[in-house]
Structures are given as C-alpha cells and as structure tokens.
Amino acid sequence: MPSYLEFFAGGGMVRAGLGGRWKCQFANDFDPLKVQVYADNWGEKEILEDDIHKVEAEDLGRRADLAWASFPCQDLSTAGNGLGLGQANGGDRTRSGTFWAFIDLMKELKATGRLPRIVVLENVVGLLTINGGEEFKAVVAALDRLGMRAGAVVVDARHFVPQSRQRVFIIAVSKTAKIADALVRDEPHPTWHPDPLVRAVHKLSGKCREQWMWLNLGAAPELKKTLNKIVKSNPVGVDWHPPAETKRLVGMMSDENRKKLAEAKSSGKRVVGTLSLRMRPSNGRTIQRTEVCFRGLAGCLRTPKGGGSRPRVIVVKGASVRTRLLAPAEAAALMGLKSKYRLPDVYEHAFKVIGDGVAVPVVSFLRGKLLTPLLRSIKKSRAADDSKARRVARGSSERKRRGQLELRV
C-alpha cells in the first residue's frame, strides 16, 4: 500500500481524497482547531500538532512514497499582501514561506535516503503570477536542487463540485525516474495548463524548462451536481433570514442584479443562487452592494474574516425569495466531503477548517490520473533497472568464473 506524509494537513481533506488505498504515515499542522478536527475524523495516531520548523526528520519514519504540502497561501493570493515566500536562508520568511521549512525537511530526508518518490505542492493560482512569477520560479528551483523535475496542473473544483475553486498542483519526481509516456504530453493542455501557467513555465531557468513535464490528465469530467442539490430547504446550523433582512439585501442590489432576480422569479422553478456583499463605486462614493449569481456554482469558499465575508445563498421560487448563510454541512458538501465528516459546532470554526482545505474530489482525481500511475511507473522502471543490474552482475561473475577455470586448464 502506498504511503504518504501530509504537511499543513488542516482537517485532513487530502487524506479523504487519497482514500483507503493510500496509507498516511505522518501528518502535521500547527493549528490546534484543525488538528482536533483531523483527530476527530482520522484518529490521533498520525497527526502531530507543531510548527513545521520544529518537525524533525526522525518524526517522519521510513521512506514514504509521497509527500504532500498545501502550504499557506496568504502571501501568494491576489487578495493578500504580495509578500511572497521570502528568502530560503533569510530571516524574512513569510507565512507562505513555511514552504522553505518543508524543503528543509525534504533535504534532510534526501541525506538519509528517504526522500519521497513523489512531492506534491498545492496552492492558489496567484503563485504563478505574484511578483512577476518569481515565487513560482523559486519553488521549482528548490525542487530542482532536491534532484527532482517538476510539472504542474491547474484544476478548478467546478469540474467535480458546484464550487469555483482554482488551485495549482506542482508534482515532482526524481530526475532519474522513468515516467510512462501516457502520463506526459508534448504540449500544454488548455484546460489543465492555462496561459498563466504556460507563461510562468517560460520564465523558469533553462535547466528547469528543459526538465519540465506537461502532465497528462486527459479530458475534464463533466459536473453532475448543481448548487440546487446542495442547498437544503431545511438547513442545519443556520436559520433563514427574517423577511426584513432579505428585503434589506435585495434593496442593496444594483439594477442589473435586480434584473437577474426578476428573471429567476419569472422561471417559476426553484432557483438557487449565491449572494455576495461588495463595496462598489456609486455617484462618487463607495457603497456596499448585494450581488447575486444564479450560475449554479458557489464562489470559492474562504475563511470568513467578518460578517460581510460569510457565504450567503438565495432561494427563489416564483414570488418567494428567501436568503440565509450557507450552512456548514452545505459547505462541506461543496468541498466533496462525505456527510459523516465531523466539523466543529461553532460556525466560524467550521468555515476556518473548510475554507483552508483542498477539494476532496480533486485530490481523488489526481490520485487516479497521476499519483498512482506515476508511482507504479517509477517502481516498475526501478525494478527493471535492478533486474538488469543483477543480470549484469551475474554475467560478470560467470565470466570471471570461466576465466578462472580456463587458467586452471
């Protein structure tokens, strides 16, 4: 059974996506809330609550097949501060710069012959463009110094669940590993390798570009479940807004958004949408507006920083218009988590875990399309090389024995 190390593990959504055919060997997060949620769902055996800078290579056990690191995105997001990763050896490491602590651990594992066969890094797509692509370039160069060649894909969770959630996944293997031809492409795929990724790759050093892999994920799956099926009429953990609050939210809409609402009413069907509160310019000043979307998709779930940032839904059926907060169980479903997944009872705590997570079906997709086949390809080529080496050694031994016999004759 393949084994893995899970860093910045949060509530264990990577574990949920890798499933029971992969074995978690070690998991780590420094946030007590997330560690508790991880333990509630997966047990306490593998999870270590500590700052990654304090994790020791000895904590990680034998050589694992995979190391997964969903390192913090705050300093790489377009909505963040643009601080980036900081310097690998400097004192200016940012929150996202905990990436360097992960790399330090991988260096220690390499020194003892335990570097995982596959490394996966996950983050927001801002990693590709922030600071002119220099942060992405630094990440790939760090993998290169480990003796690994990289490839990357950008996957939007909307292919699997009704949530728009783009993330970049950088996948690296040893430069000496032989990869099956079916797992790589000669050129980028428009779905998995969008223009920001292609431009970022062009900015890499010549050596890293030469070793780059355009990973092959095949065709994109078709979404089968809409927001209409996720949002319940009788939610748990939240209440429908009083009519006065719904009226207030509708009253904050622009003419364009009121038109969308009118069209939803006129359909006569149950139509589910999302509500967002945004600060918009109006007549020379900035005011708060309610914006509605009826595309059947939720926006990217995040950790709410205030009341206005909490995700809201609107349900329309004829003249009836109801609004409320998105329920934690609905948010969990938008991440592809099973109904038995245990979340904190406190609303803000539940969304802190969900907002920082990885969409489970995306991990499962990558596992099936890339990770398992990559590992199989690496081990198969290694076994073939070992077999060849043994045959060469036997042949050399046989020739030596024959030579000794001839000398005796």
C-alpha positions as CSV (number, residue, x, y, z in Angstrom):
1,M,0.0,0.0,0.0
2,P,1.5,3.4,-1.0
3,S,2.4,5.6,2.0
4,Y,2.4,9.4,2.3
5,L,3.4,12.4,4.5
6,E,0.8,15.2,4.8
7,F,2.1,18.6,5.7
8,F,-0.2,21.6,6.5
9,A,-2.8,18.9,6.9
10,G,-5.7,21.0,8.2
11,G,-8.8,18.8,8.6
12,G,-7.3,16.0,6.5
13,M,-9.0,16.6,3.2
14,V,-6.0,15.3,1.3
15,R,-6.3,12.2,3.3
16,A,-10.0,11.9,2.4
17,G,-9.1,12.3,-1.3
18,L,-6.3,9.8,-1.3
19,G,-8.6,7.3,0.3
20,G,-8.1,4.0,2.0
21,R,-5.7,2.5,-0.7
22,W,-3.0,5.0,0.4
23,K,-1.7,4.9,4.0
24,C,-1.0,8.1,5.9
25,Q,2.4,7.7,7.7
26,F,2.6,11.2,9.2
27,A,0.5,14.4,9.3
28,N,1.3,17.8,10.7
29,D,-0.4,21.1,11.3
30,F,0.2,23.8,13.9
31,D,-3.4,25.0,14.4
32,P,-5.0,23.3,17.4
33,L,-8.5,23.6,16.0
34,K,-7.6,21.9,12.7
35,V,-5.6,19.2,14.5
36,Q,-8.6,18.5,16.6
37,V,-10.8,18.2,13.6
38,Y,-8.2,15.9,11.9
39,A,-8.1,13.7,15.0
40,D,-11.9,13.6,15.3
41,N,-12.1,12.3,11.7
42,W,-9.0,10.2,11.4
43,G,-7.7,9.5,14.9
44,E,-4.8,10.9,16.7
45,K,-2.1,8.3,15.7
46,E,-0.6,10.1,12.7
47,I,-1.3,13.8,13.4
48,L,1.4,16.0,15.1
49,E,0.4,19.4,16.4
50,D,3.5,21.6,16.0
51,D,5.2,24.3,13.9
52,I,6.7,22.7,10.8
53,H,10.0,24.5,11.7
54,K,10.1,22.2,14.8
55,V,9.3,18.9,13.0
56,E,12.3,16.6,12.9
57,A,13.2,14.2,10.1
58,E,13.2,11.4,12.7
59,D,9.4,12.1,13.2
60,L,8.6,11.0,9.7
61,G,9.5,7.3,9.8
62,R,10.6,5.2,6.9
63,R,10.8,6.4,3.3
64,A,7.3,7.4,2.1
65,D,6.1,7.2,-1.5
66,L,4.5,10.7,-1.4
67,A,4.9,14.0,0.5
68,W,2.0,16.4,0.1
69,A,2.3,20.1,1.2
70,S,-0.6,22.5,0.9
71,F,1.5,25.4,2.3
72,P,-0.2,28.7,3.4
73,C,-1.5,30.9,0.6
74,Q,-1.9,34.3,2.4
75,D,1.2,35.9,0.9
76,L,0.7,34.5,-2.6
77,S,-3.0,35.3,-3.1
78,T,-4.0,38.2,-5.3
79,A,-6.2,39.2,-2.3
80,G,-3.2,39.0,0.0
81,N,-0.3,41.3,0.7
82,G,2.1,40.1,-2.1
83,L,4.9,39.3,0.4
84,G,5.7,36.0,-1.3
85,L,7.9,33.3,0.2
86,G,10.8,35.3,1.5
87,Q,14.3,34.1,1.2
88,A,15.2,30.4,1.7
89,N,18.1,31.2,4.1
90,G,16.9,34.6,5.4
91,G,15.0,35.8,8.4
92,D,12.2,37.3,6.3
93,R,10.2,34.1,5.8
94,T,6.5,34.8,5.5
95,R,3.6,32.6,6.4
96,S,3.7,31.2,2.9
97,G,7.5,31.0,3.4
98,T,6.9,28.0,5.6
99,F,7.4,26.3,2.3
100,W,11.1,26.6,3.0
101,A,10.7,24.6,6.2
102,F,9.1,21.9,4.2
103,I,12.0,21.9,1.7
104,D,14.5,21.8,4.6
105,L,12.8,18.6,5.8
106,M,13.0,17.1,2.3
107,K,16.7,17.9,2.2
108,E,17.2,16.0,5.5
109,L,15.2,13.1,4.1
110,K,17.3,13.1,1.0
111,A,20.5,13.0,3.0
112,T,19.3,9.8,4.7
113,G,18.0,8.2,1.5
114,R,14.4,8.8,2.5
115,L,13.3,11.5,0.0
116,P,9.7,10.5,-1.1
117,R,9.4,9.3,-4.6
118,I,6.7,12.0,-5.4
119,V,6.3,15.5,-4.0
120,V,3.0,17.5,-4.4
121,L,2.7,21.2,-3.6
122,E,-0.7,22.8,-3.7
123,N,-1.6,26.5,-3.5
124,V,-3.6,29.3,-5.1
125,V,-3.1,30.2,-8.7
126,G,-1.6,33.5,-7.5
127,L,1.6,31.5,-7.0
128,L,2.0,31.6,-10.8
129,T,1.9,35.4,-11.2
130,I,2.8,37.0,-7.9
131,N,5.9,39.1,-8.0
132,G,6.2,38.6,-11.8
133,G,6.4,34.8,-11.4
134,E,9.5,34.9,-9.2
135,E,7.8,32.9,-6.4
136,F,6.9,30.1,-8.7
137,K,10.4,30.1,-10.2
138,A,11.8,29.8,-6.6
139,V,9.6,26.8,-5.9
140,V,10.5,24.9,-9.0
141,A,14.2,25.8,-8.4
142,A,14.0,24.4,-4.9
143,L,12.7,21.1,-6.2
144,D,15.4,21.1,-8.8
145,R,18.0,21.4,-6.1
146,L,16.5,18.3,-4.4
147,G,17.2,16.4,-7.6
148,M,13.6,16.5,-8.8
149,R,11.9,17.5,-12.0
150,A,8.5,19.2,-11.9
151,G,5.3,19.5,-13.7
152,A,2.1,21.3,-12.7
153,V,-1.6,21.4,-13.4
154,V,-4.3,24.0,-12.6
155,V,-7.5,22.3,-11.5
156,D,-10.8,24.0,-10.8
157,A,-13.1,22.2,-8.4
158,R,-16.0,23.2,-10.5
159,H,-15.4,20.1,-12.7
160,F,-16.4,17.9,-9.7
161,V,-18.5,20.0,-7.2
162,P,-20.6,23.2,-7.7
163,Q,-17.8,25.5,-6.4
164,S,-15.4,27.6,-8.4
165,R,-12.1,26.9,-6.7
166,Q,-8.9,27.0,-8.9
167,R,-5.7,25.6,-7.4
168,V,-2.3,24.9,-8.8
169,F,-0.7,21.5,-8.1
170,I,3.0,21.1,-8.6
171,I,4.1,17.5,-8.9
172,A,7.7,16.5,-8.8
173,V,9.6,13.2,-9.2
174,S,13.3,12.2,-9.3
175,K,15.2,13.4,-12.4
176,T,16.3,9.8,-12.8
177,A,12.8,8.3,-12.7
178,K,11.4,6.9,-15.9
179,I,7.9,8.1,-16.5
180,A,5.4,6.2,-18.7
181,D,4.8,8.1,-22.0
182,A,1.0,8.1,-21.3
183,L,1.5,10.4,-18.2
184,V,3.1,13.3,-20.1
185,R,2.2,15.4,-23.1
186,D,4.3,17.1,-25.7
187,E,2.5,20.4,-25.2
188,P,0.2,22.1,-22.7
189,H,-3.5,21.2,-22.5
190,P,-5.8,24.3,-22.5
191,T,-7.8,23.0,-19.5
192,W,-5.1,21.9,-17.2
193,H,-2.3,24.2,-18.4
194,P,-3.9,27.7,-18.8
195,D,-2.0,30.7,-20.0
196,P,-0.7,31.9,-16.6
197,L,0.9,28.5,-16.0
198,V,2.4,28.5,-19.5
199,R,3.8,32.0,-19.1
200,A,5.2,31.0,-15.7
201,V,7.0,28.0,-17.1
202,H,8.6,30.2,-19.8
203,K,10.2,32.3,-17.1
204,L,11.9,29.3,-15.5
205,S,15.7,28.7,-15.8
206,G,16.8,26.9,-18.9
207,K,17.6,23.7,-16.9
208,C,14.2,23.7,-15.2
209,R,12.4,24.3,-18.5
210,E,14.2,21.5,-20.2
211,Q,13.2,19.1,-17.5
212,W,9.6,20.4,-17.2
213,M,6.7,17.9,-17.6
214,W,3.4,18.7,-19.2
215,L,1.4,16.2,-17.1
216,N,-1.5,14.5,-18.8
217,L,-4.8,14.4,-17.0
218,G,-6.9,13.6,-20.1
219,A,-10.4,15.1,-20.7
220,A,-12.1,17.2,-18.0
221,P,-15.0,15.4,-16.2
222,E,-18.5,16.9,-16.5
223,L,-20.1,18.3,-13.4
224,K,-23.2,16.3,-12.4
225,K,-24.4,18.0,-9.2
226,T,-25.5,21.7,-9.1
227,L,-25.9,24.1,-6.3
228,N,-29.6,23.4,-6.4
229,K,-29.0,20.0,-5.0
230,I,-26.6,21.1,-2.3
231,V,-28.6,23.9,-0.7
232,K,-31.4,22.4,1.5
233,S,-34.8,23.7,2.3
234,N,-34.3,22.8,6.0
235,P,-30.7,23.5,6.8
236,V,-28.9,22.5,10.0
237,G,-26.9,25.1,11.9
238,V,-28.3,28.2,10.3
239,D,-31.7,29.9,10.0
240,W,-33.4,31.6,7.1
241,H,-33.2,35.4,7.4
242,P,-36.3,37.2,8.6
243,P,-38.2,38.9,5.7
244,A,-36.9,42.3,6.8
245,E,-33.2,41.2,6.3
246,T,-34.0,39.6,2.9
247,K,-35.7,42.9,1.9
248,R,-32.6,44.8,3.0
249,L,-30.3,42.6,1.0
250,V,-32.5,42.9,-2.1
251,G,-32.7,46.6,-1.6
252,M,-28.9,46.8,-1.8
253,M,-28.8,45.3,-5.3
254,S,-28.0,47.3,-8.4
255,D,-30.5,47.4,-11.3
256,E,-28.5,44.7,-13.1
257,N,-28.8,42.4,-10.1
258,R,-32.4,43.1,-9.6
259,K,-33.0,42.1,-13.3
260,K,-31.3,38.7,-12.6
261,L,-33.6,38.3,-9.6
262,A,-36.7,39.1,-11.7
263,E,-35.7,36.5,-14.3
264,A,-35.3,33.9,-11.6
265,K,-38.7,34.7,-10.3
266,S,-40.3,34.5,-13.7
267,S,-39.0,31.0,-14.3
268,G,-41.4,29.6,-11.7
269,K,-38.8,27.0,-10.8
270,R,-36.7,26.6,-7.6
271,V,-33.6,28.6,-8.4
272,V,-30.7,28.7,-6.0
273,G,-28.0,31.4,-6.2
274,T,-25.3,33.0,-4.1
275,L,-25.2,36.4,-2.6
276,S,-22.0,38.5,-2.1
277,L,-21.6,41.8,-0.3
278,R,-19.2,44.0,-2.2
279,M,-18.0,47.6,-1.9
280,R,-18.7,49.3,-5.2
281,P,-18.4,52.9,-6.5
282,S,-21.7,54.8,-6.9
283,N,-22.1,58.5,-7.7
284,G,-18.7,59.5,-6.5
285,R,-18.7,57.4,-3.3
286,T,-18.3,53.8,-2.3
287,I,-21.3,51.9,-1.0
288,Q,-22.0,48.3,-0.1
289,R,-23.9,46.3,-2.8
290,T,-25.5,42.9,-2.8
291,E,-24.5,40.9,-5.9
292,V,-26.4,37.8,-6.9
293,C,-25.3,34.9,-9.1
294,F,-27.5,32.1,-10.5
295,R,-24.9,30.1,-12.4
296,G,-25.4,27.0,-10.2
297,L,-22.0,27.5,-8.7
298,A,-20.8,28.8,-5.4
299,G,-17.8,31.1,-5.3
300,C,-14.5,29.9,-3.8
301,L,-15.1,29.2,-0.1
302,R,-12.7,31.0,2.2
303,T,-12.2,31.5,5.9
304,P,-14.6,34.4,6.7
305,K,-12.9,37.4,8.2
306,G,-16.1,39.2,9.1
307,G,-19.9,39.2,8.8
308,G,-19.9,40.6,5.3
309,S,-17.5,37.8,4.0
310,R,-19.7,35.0,5.2
311,P,-21.1,33.0,2.2
312,R,-24.8,33.6,1.6
313,V,-27.4,31.8,-0.5
314,I,-30.7,33.0,-2.1
315,V,-33.5,30.6,-3.0
316,V,-36.2,31.8,-5.4
317,K,-39.4,30.0,-6.3
318,G,-41.9,32.2,-8.1
319,A,-42.6,35.2,-5.9
320,S,-41.0,33.6,-2.9
321,V,-37.5,34.9,-2.1
322,R,-35.5,33.6,0.9
323,T,-32.0,34.3,2.0
324,R,-29.6,32.9,4.6
325,L,-26.0,32.0,5.4
326,L,-24.6,28.9,3.8
327,A,-24.8,26.0,6.3
328,P,-21.5,24.2,7.4
329,A,-22.8,20.9,6.1
330,E,-23.5,22.5,2.7
331,A,-20.0,24.0,2.6
332,A,-18.6,20.6,3.4
333,A,-20.6,19.1,0.5
334,L,-19.1,21.8,-1.8
335,M,-15.7,20.5,-0.8
336,G,-16.7,17.0,-1.6
337,L,-16.7,15.8,2.0
338,K,-18.9,12.9,3.0
339,S,-21.9,13.7,5.3
340,K,-20.2,11.7,8.1
341,Y,-17.3,14.2,8.2
342,R,-17.2,15.8,11.6
343,L,-16.9,19.6,11.8
344,P,-16.8,22.0,14.8
345,D,-20.1,23.1,16.2
346,V,-19.1,26.8,16.1
347,Y,-19.9,28.3,12.7
348,E,-16.7,30.3,12.3
349,H,-14.6,27.3,13.3
350,A,-16.3,25.1,10.8
351,F,-15.5,27.5,8.0
352,K,-12.0,28.0,9.2
353,V,-11.4,24.4,8.5
354,I,-13.3,24.2,5.2
355,G,-12.0,27.5,3.8
356,D,-8.4,26.4,4.1
357,G,-9.0,22.9,2.7
358,V,-8.4,21.1,-0.6
359,A,-11.5,19.9,-2.6
360,V,-11.6,16.2,-1.9
361,P,-12.7,15.0,-5.5
362,V,-9.8,17.0,-7.0
363,V,-7.3,15.0,-4.8
364,S,-9.1,11.8,-5.8
365,F,-8.9,12.7,-9.5
366,L,-5.2,13.5,-9.2
367,R,-4.6,10.2,-7.4
368,G,-6.3,8.2,-10.1
369,K,-5.0,10.0,-13.1
370,L,-1.4,10.8,-11.9
371,L,-0.2,9.8,-8.5
372,T,-1.0,6.1,-8.6
373,P,0.2,5.7,-12.2
374,L,3.3,7.8,-11.6
375,L,4.2,5.7,-8.6
376,R,3.6,2.5,-10.5
377,S,5.7,3.7,-13.4
378,I,8.6,4.7,-11.1
379,K,8.6,1.4,-9.2
380,K,8.3,-0.6,-12.4
381,S,11.3,1.2,-14.0
382,R,13.3,0.8,-10.8
383,A,12.5,-2.9,-10.6
384,A,13.6,-3.3,-14.3
385,D,16.8,-1.4,-13.6
386,D,17.5,-3.6,-10.5
387,S,16.8,-6.7,-12.5
388,K,19.2,-5.5,-15.3
389,A,21.9,-4.7,-12.7
390,R,21.5,-8.2,-11.2
391,R,21.8,-9.8,-14.7
392,V,24.9,-7.8,-15.4
393,A,26.4,-8.7,-12.1
394,R,25.6,-12.4,-12.7
395,G,27.1,-12.2,-16.2
396,S,30.3,-10.6,-14.8
397,S,30.6,-13.3,-12.1
398,E,30.1,-16.0,-14.7
399,R,32.7,-14.6,-17.0
400,K,35.1,-14.4,-14.1
401,R,34.4,-18.0,-13.1
402,R,35.0,-19.2,-16.6
403,G,38.2,-17.3,-16.8
404,Q,39.5,-18.9,-13.6
405,L,38.6,-22.4,-15.0
406,E,40.5,-21.7,-18.2
407,L,43.6,-20.6,-16.3
408,R,43.5,-23.9,-14.3
409,V,43.3,-25.9,-17.6
